[in-house]
Amino acid sequence: MTSPPLTHASVPDTVHLPPELHIGDAPADPAADTAQLLDLAGALRREAPRVLGFPGNLAFDFSDLAPALSVLINNVGDPTSRDASDVHTKAHEQAVVRFLAQTAGADPDDIYGYVTTGGTEGILLGLATARRHLPHAHVYASDQAHYSVAKAADLLGLTLVTLPSNDDGTLDPESLKVASFFHRRVRAYGGRGPGAIVVATIGTTMRGAYDDVTELRKWAGSAGDVYVHADAASGGPIAAHAPSAPRWGFAHGADSVSISGHKIIGAPVPCGVVLIRKNLVAAPTIASEYTNASARTLGCSRSGLAALFLWSALRRLGHTGLRAHILRCLETAQYAVDQLTRAGARPTRTTDSLTVCIDRPAEWVVRKWHLACEGDTAHLITVGHVTRTAIDELCRDLRTP
Ligand SMILES: *Cc1c(COP(=O)(O)O)cnc(C)c1O
């Protein structure tokens, strides 16, 4: 099944702007504005323990880095290149990239990578790299893949073939075999075949399921050469330390990997990391004399502050600490399954996932606990800030008639 092109749906563009937020002709009182913003931040922070439905780990506090908010830290172009301004945190950024390359099962020396604006930018760069090597290939992903995959395919002019998923949320490998074989039948390209670009989802949005990179790489081979991008936005660091050892990273056949920084790791701004096998990336060239930086990155100016947050978060953990953190979150997920079973909510959870699905409860419960819903199913994700106390209280609410 080929997915329809993205269309401009009829989403209303009107904004309901409270009058007190309007930026007008006259300067506003900065002290009053700051008080208002601190109130807002305080309210959002107090709500955090009840945000159960989303993959962002809210258990962090970078307020001791506040002085860094008074400088522009701009990592222009590649993290390995010099740049004319010299106000950057590229060394910290490289440390983050090397750490996560190891997490993803690679020798860091074999990997090109940088801190992105989020998982989506990583998917876009991964698929752009794939297209350079396999210009005739289709993109294959499951119906559980994130919509950013469809967006990237659309931007790059690639055809996305959406494949069915199994009950546990993983891509059905048999359907990949059939679809890629079919494409080779109609586009032989001198016997080599058009090739296949596969997006494996490592931690699907609704169930947190891990596609099997090794398996998918094998089945896609009926189309010719294969490029696999692992969209590990929410599940990469979890899969890396999960007891069932999902096959998800470079050691298992991925060519590129994208991870979000503000999900399981936790950061106060959306960010991420993209990792690509070095031998698949174009050679660096100086992008402009003005910046004196090479740029294989999508952005020119990039957030050096995001790099600092990720560096600081990962330095506090190290591989051992990250592992302990993941195992704790997995235990909380199992605790949630046990308690929700007792509460009669019929929870389901795929192997080593932090995502626990339940029957969609009453609307007030959904809203109070910020649960994410799709049809008759709601889910919670036991990332860092989700406590057993919160789960107990949710269970009490579910029992309330
Ligand atoms: C969150 C997510 C994305 C998008 O990542 P952003 O950091 O929000 O750009 C892509 N894929 C999956 C599986 C995700 O969970």
The ligand as an SDF file (V2000), in Angstrom:
LIG
                    3D

 15 15  0  0  0  0  0  0  0  0999 V2000
    9.2380   11.6700   19.0850 C   0  0  0  0  0  0  0  0  0  0  0  0
    9.4480   10.8220   17.9150 C   0  0  0  0  0  0  0  0  0  0  0  0
    9.8410   11.3620   16.6880 C   0  0  0  0  0  0  0  0  0  0  0  0
    9.9910   12.8510   16.4920 C   0  0  0  0  0  0  0  0  0  0  0  0
   11.0620   13.3350   17.2260 O   0  0  0  0  0  0  0  0  0  0  0  0
   11.1610   14.9030   17.5960 P   0  0  0  0  0  0  0  0  0  0  0  0
   12.3230   14.9500   18.5370 O   0  0  0  0  0  0  0  0  0  0  0  0
    9.8520   15.2760   18.2220 O   0  0  0  0  0  0  0  0  0  0  0  0
   11.4170   15.6240   16.3180 O   0  0  0  0  0  0  0  0  0  0  0  0
   10.0860   10.5120   15.6400 C   0  0  0  0  0  0  0  0  0  0  0  0
    9.9260    9.1840   15.7830 N   0  0  0  0  0  0  0  0  0  0  0  0
    9.5330    8.6150   16.9390 C   0  0  0  0  0  0  0  0  0  0  0  0
    9.4040    7.1280   17.0200 C   0  0  0  0  0  0  0  0  0  0  0  0
    9.2780    9.4140   18.0480 C   0  0  0  0  0  0  0  0  0  0  0  0
    8.9150    8.8490   19.2030 O   0  0  0  0  0  0  0  0  0  0  0  0
  1  2  1  0
  2  3  1  0
  2 14  2  0
  3  4  1  0
  3 10  2  0
  4  5  1  0
  5  6  1  0
  6  7  2  0
  6  8  1  0
  6  9  1  0
 10 11  1  0
 11 12  2  0
 12 13  1  0
 12 14  1  0
 14 15  1  0
M  END
$$$$
